[in-house]
Amino acid sequence: MATIPLVRQQETTRDSTWQFVEACERLAAAVLLVMLSPAILLCALAVAMLSRRTPLIAHRRVGWRGTDLWVIKLRTMWGHDQPGERPASRWIERIDGPSGPELKRAGDPRVPNGFARFLRRHSVDELPQFWHVLRGEMSLVGPRPITSTELRDFYGGDANEILRVKPGIAGLWQVSGRNRLSYAQRRELDLALVRQRSVRLYFKVMFLTVGEVWSGTNSW
């Protein structure tokens, strides 16, 4: 009979721990946005001049518990645009379309120059996503936000499990090979991150992410 209260106490402690982690994340995101805002602004201006398009895009993904999440990124693809296209009048273009592993490849012609490749390789294009952490829509560590098509085609019966936690800026997939892995491997790493979720794993991923972002070895 004493087991039930003990289990409930453990669950309460675990929930309290993650609530504290989330509060720290949101504070850290606010600080990082202030510190990084000059760099983000300069990169956005450079992208706007080079692409003659909106410097920011927002791609529709599936968020925590199945909610819609428009994930903000710096634009790094514009090589498919027609020359002479006039600049858009807004800063953010919303994109609601497929974005899966079959669309990403090294030497992608849609990534037109060294500056765009640098932004992608070192994840500079994802810096605006600290805004989602500040709003409580994302976590610093969690499965990467995916589209509804990816959720259906690659996660199947495990879809609800992936949506149990907030999507993250960094994850186990990114520090384990990232784009060099198959999507099946990415799926297993996402599920492992959810199933083995712990503060220790959280900080391990955070630590490994620094080296991964610095090297940019497995990203394109």
For each residue, the residues with C-beta under 8 A, 3 or more apart:
1: 4
2: 5 6
3: 6 7
4: 1 7 8
5: 2 8 9
6: 2 3 9 10
7: 3 4 10 11
8: 4 5 11 12
9: 5 6 12 13
10: 6 7 13 14
11: 7 8 14 15
12: 8 9 15 16
13: 9 10 16 17
14: 10 11 17 18
15: 11 12 18 19
16: 12 13 19 20
17: 13 14 20 21 199
18: 14 15 21 22
19: 15 16 22 23
20: 16 17 23 24
21: 17 18 24 25 199 202
22: 18 19 25 26 136 139
23: 19 20 26 27
24: 20 21 27 28
25: 21 22 28 29 133 139 140
26: 22 23 29 30 133 134 136
27: 23 24 30 31
28: 24 25 31 32 133 140
29: 25 26 32 33 130 131 133 134 140
30: 26 27 33 34 134
31: 27 28 34 35
32: 28 29 35 36 130
33: 29 30 36 37 130 131 134
34: 30 31 37
35: 31 32
36: 32 33 39 40 127 130
37: 33 34 40 41
38: 41 42
39: 36 42 43 124 127
40: 36 37 43 44 74 127 128
41: 37 38 44 45
42: 38 39 45 46
43: 39 40 46 47 55 74 119 124 127
44: 40 41 47 48 55 56 74 91
45: 41 42 48 49 55
46: 42 43 49 50 115
47: 43 44 50 51 53 55 74 75 76 115 116 119
48: 44 45 51 52 53 54 55 87
49: 45 46 52
50: 46 47 78 112 113 115 116
51: 47 48 55 75 78 81
52: 48 49 78 81 85 86 87
53: 47 48 75 78 81 85 87 88 93
54: 48 57 75 88 90 91 92 93
55: 43 44 45 47 48 51 74 75 91
56: 44 72 73 74 75 91 92 93 128
57: 54 72 73 74 75 92 93 94 95
58: 70 71 72 73 92 93 94 95
59: 70 71 73 94 95 96 99 147
60: 68 69 70 71 94 95 96 147
61: 68 69 70 71 145 146 147 167
62: 66 67 68 69 145 146 147 148 151 163
63: 66 67 68 69 137 138 145 166 167
64: 67 69 137 163 165 166 167
65: 163 164
66: 62 63 163
67: 62 63 64
68: 60 61 62 63
69: 60 61 62 63 64 132 137 138 145 167
70: 58 59 60 61 94
71: 58 59 60 61 129 132 145
72: 56 57 58 92 128 129 131 132
73: 56 57 58 59 76 125 126 128 129
74: 40 43 44 47 55 56 57 119 124 125 126 127 128
75: 47 51 53 54 55 56 57 78 93 125
76: 47 73 111 116 117 119 120 125
77: 80 108 110 111 112 116
78: 50 51 52 53 75 81 110 112 116
79: 108 109 110 111 112
80: 77 109 110
81: 51 52 53 78 85
82: 85
83:
84:
85: 52 53 81 82
86: 52
87: 48 52 53
88: 53 54 93
89:
90: 54 93
91: 44 54 55 56
92: 54 56 57 58 72
93: 53 54 56 57 58 75 88 90
94: 57 58 59 60 70
95: 57 58 59 60 99
96: 59 60
97:
98: 103 147 149
99: 59 95 103 147 150
100: 103 104 147 149 150 153 154 183
101: 104 182 183 186
102:
103: 98 99 100
104: 100 101 108 179 220
105: 108 220
106: 179 220
107: 220
108: 77 79 104 105 111 220
109: 79 80 112
110: 77 78 79 80
111: 76 77 79 108 116 117 120 220
112: 50 77 78 79 109 116
113: 50 116 117
114: 117 118
115: 46 47 50 118 119
116: 47 50 76 77 78 111 112 113 119 120
117: 76 111 113 114 120 121 220
118: 114 115 121 122 124
119: 43 47 74 76 115 116 122 124 125
120: 76 111 116 117 123 124 125 219 220
121: 117 118 216 219 220
122: 118 119 213 214 216 219
123: 120 126 127 213 216 219
124: 39 43 74 118 119 120 127
125: 73 74 75 76 119 120
126: 73 74 123 129 169
127: 36 39 40 43 74 123 124 130
128: 40 56 72 73 74 131
129: 71 72 73 126 132 133 138 169
130: 29 32 33 36 127 133 134 169
131: 29 33 72 128 134 135
132: 69 71 72 129 135 137 138
133: 25 26 28 29 129 130 136 137 138 139 140 169
134: 26 29 30 33 130 131
135: 131 132
136: 22 26 133 166
137: 63 64 69 132 133 166
138: 63 69 129 132 133 142 145 166 167 168 169
139: 22 25 133 142 165 166 167 168 169
140: 25 28 29 133 168 169 170 206
141: 168 169 170 171 193 202 205 206
142: 138 139 165 166 167 168 169 171 193
143: 146 162 165 167 168 171 173 190 193 194
144: 167 168 171 173 174 190
145: 61 62 63 69 71 138 167
146: 61 62 143 150 151 154 155 162 167
147: 59 60 61 62 98 99 100 150 151
148: 62 151 152
149: 98 100 152 153
150: 99 100 146 147 153 154 155
151: 62 146 147 148 154 155 159 162 163
152: 148 149 155 156 159
153: 100 149 150
154: 100 146 150 151 183 184 187
155: 146 150 151 152 158 159 162 187
156: 152 159
157:
158: 155 161 162 187 191
159: 151 152 155 156 162 163
160: 163 164
161: 158 164 191 194 195
162: 143 146 151 155 158 159 165 190 191 194
163: 62 64 65 66 151 159 160
164: 65 160 161 194
165: 64 139 142 143 162 194 197
166: 63 64 136 137 138 139 142
167: 61 63 64 69 138 139 142 143 144 145 146
168: 138 139 140 141 142 143 144 171
169: 126 129 130 133 138 139 140 141 142
170: 140 141 174 175 205 206 209
171: 141 142 143 144 168 174 175 189 190 193 205
172: 175 176 189 190 192 193 201 205
173: 143 144 176 177 178 181 185 186 189 190 193
174: 144 170 171 178 209 212 218
175: 170 171 172 178 205 208 209 212
176: 172 173 181 185 189
177: 173 180 181 185 218
178: 173 174 175 181 212 218 219
179: 104 106 218 219 220
180: 177 218
181: 173 176 177 178 185 186 189
182: 101 185 186
183: 100 101 154 186 187
184: 154 187 188
185: 173 176 177 181 182 188 189
186: 101 173 181 182 183 189 190
187: 154 155 158 183 184 190 191
188: 184 185 191 192
189: 171 172 173 176 181 185 186 192 193
190: 143 144 162 171 172 173 186 187 193 194
191: 158 161 162 187 188 194 195
192: 172 188 189 195 196
193: 141 142 143 171 172 173 189 190 196 197 201 205
194: 143 161 162 164 165 190 191 197
195: 161 191 192
196: 192 193 201
197: 165 193 194 201 202
198: 201 202
199: 17 21 202 203
200: 203 204
201: 172 193 196 197 198 204 205
202: 21 141 197 198 199 205 206
203: 199 200 206 207
204: 200 201 207 208
205: 141 170 171 172 175 193 201 202 208 209
206: 140 141 170 202 203 209 210
207: 203 204 210 211
208: 175 204 205 211 212
209: 170 174 175 205 206 212 213
210: 206 207 213 214
211: 207 208 214 215
212: 174 175 178 208 209 215 216 217 218 219
213: 122 123 209 210 216
214: 122 210 211
215: 211 212
216: 121 122 123 212 213 219
217: 212
218: 174 177 178 179 180 212
219: 120 121 122 123 178 179 212 216
220: 104 105 106 107 108 111 117 120 121 179
